[in-house]
């Protein structure tokens, strides 16, 4: 069966999140509010052949704040049934809106007790904290109480990634809270390094610790979802392009048994997704791929030619195409995709596309790099937060596309290499 996905954040919650995440954004609110209406779904089915849509249920606000968001999508679920489109409930939880959970012990922290920023107005939560785990579980259970086809947890990340990676030395990464320290000591028999990791063994143990934690979280949420008769998925970003254990904290091999499909986001719109062939060829689960030019906050609406290229490559390589339907920014305004000028994609005549750069093995550290990592680890979280919260710094970071550059950094780590 040919499946087609639409990655479609809409409704009042998405508008509210954009206002939290960015500095005074201009938003075409009507386009977000109409995304799940009968007419929009009819057009998506007719022109793109959409079979699956990932839709906004919980953006990481407090339950009280996002009740209107949940009602908004639940009231529109009959529209999806009418067009035989499976709606997957999007659930946020591994980062939350900071101010809305200020009185709860849910957030990751650095060695100095400072919260770890995910974006402007949001911070990473720690899946080793009982209160954070409860927040995620409550949202998954709430979604399962409605006729969604599945539940989807986005932004599967456990704390900050390291800004410097060497074979024998990394800057601070992950979470240094007391719950992580206690769990790490119990599992590995020594204290969790709360600054840079200073040996291959410390690095390997920290990577293993984060991966085991996220696997345990997903196993619990998968059981809840599957017991409710629904499918379970998470955002994998691109596990073959990046080193997910470093960037995000998960292990694909460990997560696989708990997932009912793979959904991958990457920046391969102008490149090839051939690097994903081993995953596609395994043929044990559906593989959906969402490819960007430069990513959320940078991409204007896609052209017909770009949509054709996505469908064409998907047919050639055997994955299911998935198109981002919202969070485009054209002429300075955030908006959903307008399908009125789009026709059914052309799946033939694929243009040759360049393979992405292969990741490179990391090398041993130098003395000066270790000193820089020591100094940088102490100011990592507050510097990152300033770059997100300060209007001028955030503008510079966006213009330079630093987030995209970091995400495209290929690095391969092998313990003991």
N, C-alpha and C positions, 0 to 999 in steps of 0.2 A: 504493500500500500504506500502510495506517495503521500507523505505528510509535509505540511508547510506551517511554519510557526510565525506568529506575530508577537514580538516582545513589546507589550503595549501598556505603559504606565499612564493611567488617566485618572479623572475624577478630582474632587476637591483636595484629596491628600497629596497628590502630585504637585498641584499648584502651591500648596502650603510648604511642601518640602523644598521646592525651588526657591521660595522666598527665604527659607532658613539657610539653604546651602550656598546661595550666591548673593552678591551685594547688589541690591536694588535691581533685580532682573526685570526686563520687560517680557510679559507673558501673554500669549494669545490664549486666554482662559477658555474661550468657547471651544477651541479645537480639542482641549483636554477633556472638557465636559461632555463632548459629543462622541467620544471614542467608542463607547460601548452601546450606543444607540442602535436601533434596528437598521437604519439606513447605512451607518458606517459598517456594520457587520455584513450586511448584504453585499456591499461593494467589495469588502475584503474577500468574501467567499467567491464572488463572481470573477473578480479580476486576478486575484492571487491564488485562489484555491485553498485558503487558510483552513486548517484542520485543528490547530492548537493555538491558544492565546494565553500568554502569561499576563495576568491582570492584577491591579493594585488591590490588596486587602489590608496590609499593615506596613506603614512606612517607618515605624520606629518611634512614633509619638506615644504618649501615654494612652491607655485604653480609653479614658474619658475624652481626650482630644480627638481620637480618630474614630469614634463611634459613627459620625456622619459619613466617613469614608467607607466604612464597612457596610453601612446600610446602602450606600450609593451603588456598590458593585452587586450586592446580594439582590437588590431590587431589579437588576438588569440581567440576572442569570437566565431567566426564560428566553431572552433574546438569543443567547448562545445556543440553547437547545433547538430553537427554531431553525438555525442554520447548520446544525450538526458540527458546531465548533466546541472543542473541549477547553473549558476555562481552568487554568492553573492559578491558584491563589498565591500571590506573591507575599512573602512574609519576611520582614526585616527583624533582626534580633542581635546579630553579632556586632552591630553598631546601633546606637539609639540617640535620640535628640537629647543632648546633654542636660539642658535646663529642666526638661520634663521628668528626669529621673535623679535629680540632684540629691534627693533625700533617701535614695536606695543604694545599697552596696552592690552595684552591678558592673562597674567599669574596670578595665585594665588600668595599670599604672606603670610608670617607669621606676627606677631604683630610688627616686626621691619622692615617690608618692604622687606624682603629677599624672593627670589623665592623659591618655593617648588619643590624639585627634584623628578622626576618620575624614571629616570634611569640616567646613565652617558649620558650627552649631551641633556637630555630632561627634561622639567619642566611641572607641571600641569597647565592647563588653567582654568580660572574661567568662568563658564557658566552665571554668572551674569554680566560679562563685555560685552557690546555690540560688541566690536571688536572680542572677542573670539567666541561669538555666530555666528557672521557673517562668520568667518573662517569655522566653522563646517557646517553651512548652505550652503555655496558656494561649499563645497566638496560633500555634499549630492546631491545638484542640478546638479553638474557636472557628478556624477555617474549616475543620473537618465536620463541624456541625451543619454546614451548608452544602448544597449540591454542586460543589466544585468537582472537577475531574481529578484534580491533584493539588498538592501543596508544594511550593517551591521556596527554598530559603536562599536569599541572595547574599552577596558579599561574604562568602565563606572565608573569613580571615581571622586569625588569632593574633591580635596585637600588631605592632609595627614590624615591617620587614627590616633587615639590616641595610644600612646605607653603604657599607663596605663589606665585601665578602672575599676572603682569601682562604686558601686551603687549611691554614693553621690559625686563623685569626678573623674574627668578625666584630663589627660594632654591636652595640646592644640591639636585641630584637626580641619580639614576643612580649611577655608580660612579667612583671616582677612583684605582683601582689602576694600577700601572705598565703592565700589559697594555693597559688602556683608553687610557692616555695615549699609548702608542706607536702604537696602532692609529688613534686620533683624529688625531694629527699626520700620519700617513702619508696619511690620506684627505682631510683638510681643510687641511693646510698650515700650521696654527698649533697652539699648545699647547691641550690640553683645559682649559677653565676648571674649576678644582677647588674653586671656591667658588660664589657666586651667578653666574648668567648675566646679563650686564650690557648686552645689546643684543639686538634682534630676530634678528640674524644668529647670534649665539652660541646663542640658544635654538633656532632652527630647525636649526642644525647638530647640536646635541646630540640633539634629537628624531630627526633623520634617522639619526644614529649608532646610537642604541639600537634603532631599528626595523630598520635593516639587519643589526645583530648578531643580533637575535632571528629575523629572517627566514632568515638563513644557518643558524642552529641548527636551526630547524624544517625547512628544506629537507633538511638532512643526515639528521635523524631520520625524516622522511617517506620518504626514499629507502630507508632501512634497512627500515622497516615495510612499505612497498609491495612491495619486492623479496621480502619473506617472504610475500606474498599476503594482507596484512592491511590494514585501514583505519587511517588516522591522524587524530587530532584533538587539539585543545588547548582549555583553558578560556579563553574569550574575555571572561569577565565580561559586560559589556554595552557593545559598541563604539558604540552609538548614543546611549546615555544619558550615558556618561562621555566624556572625551577620552582614548582609550586610549594615545595617544602620550605623554601626561603621566602618567596614573595607573599604567600598566603597562609601557609602552615599546614596544608593537608597533603595526604598521600593518595594518589589516584588508585593505586592497587588496593589500599585499605578501604577506600570509600566505595569502590565498585559494587560490592555485594549489596549495599544498602540503597542503591540508586536504580530507578526504573528506566532511566534514559540519561544520556549525557547532553548537557547544554553548554556550549563553549562560546565565550565572547573573545574576540581578538581584534587586532588592527591590521587585518589582512585583506581589506577591500581592494587595494591596489596590488596585492601580491597573491601568491597561490596558497591554498590550504592543503597542498599535497603532503605536507609534514604530518597531517592527521590521518593519512591512509592506514597506518597500523591500527589505530583505534576504530576507524570505520570498518576495516576488513575483519575485525574480530567478530562482528555481526551478532553479538549477544545482546546488544541494546541499541535502540535508536540513537542516532547522533544528530543533534541540531547545532548549527553553527550561525552565530551572529557576528558579522564582520563590519568594522568601522573604518572610516578613513583615518581619523585621528582620535576619535572617542567622544564621549559625552561632553558637551560644552564647547566642542570644536567643529562638529559636523553640521553643515547646512543640509537641507533636504536632498535626498538622493535623486539622481536623474534616472530616466528610463533606462539609459545605457548601463548604469551601475546596477540597477535591479536586474536587468537582463543578464549581466555578468555573474551575479550571485546565483541565479537560477541555473544558468548554463553550467557553471563549475560544479554546482551541487549534483546535477544530472550526470556529469562526467565522472565525478569522484565517488558518488554514491551516498552522500550525506543528505540530510533534510535541510532545505534552506529556511532560515528564520530572519525576518527583517525587523529592525528596530522601528517602532511605529511612533515614538514620541521622543522628546528631549532633543529635537533638532534646534539649532539656533541659526536663523537666516536673517541677515540684515539687522542683527542685534536683538531679535525677538525669539523667544522660546516658543515652540509650537509642535503640534502633532503632524504626522505625515498626511498630506492632502492627496488622496487617491484619485481625485477627479480628473487630473491630467495624466494618469498612469493607465496603461493598458496591460493585458495579460503578458507576462514575460516571455521573451523569445529564448528557448532553451538550446538552440543550435548555433553553430559557428562560434565556439569559444575562442576568444583571443588568447594568445600565449601569455602567461603571467609568470613573473619572476618568483622563484622560491625565496622564502624568507631566509635571513641569515641564520646559519646554524649557531647554536649556543657553543660557547668556548669553555673548556675546563679552566677553573680558577687556579691561580699560581700561589706559591707561598708568599707570605707577607714580607715587607721591608720594614726596617726600623722606623722610618719616618711615618709609614702608614699606620703602624701600631700606635704611635704617639698621637696621630690625628684621630684615630678611632677612639682612643681614651678620652681625648678632649671633646670630640663630637658627641660621644654617647651621653655625656652629662647635659648637653643642651639640645639633644635631638628632638624630644617631644615639644618643649616650648618654642623652639625655632620653627618647627613644622606648624604648630598652632598659630604662631604669628603670621606665617606666610599665608594662612587660610583666612584668619580673622581680620587682618589689616587690609583695608580697601586697596591701597596702593600696591602692597606686596602681592596680594591676590591677583591684581590686574597684570603685574609683571609675570608671575608664574603662568597665568593663562596665556598671555601673548607668546611666551617662549615655549609653550606646550611641554612644560617640564614633566607633567604627569605622564604624558604619552611617551616621552623619551625614557623615563624610568621603566615603564611597562615594557618597552621594547628592548631593554638591556638583556641580552642573552648570557646566561652564566650557568655552567654545569659543575656540580660539586659531587665528588666521589670520596667517601671517607677512606682515608689511607692511601689515596692516589699520590 
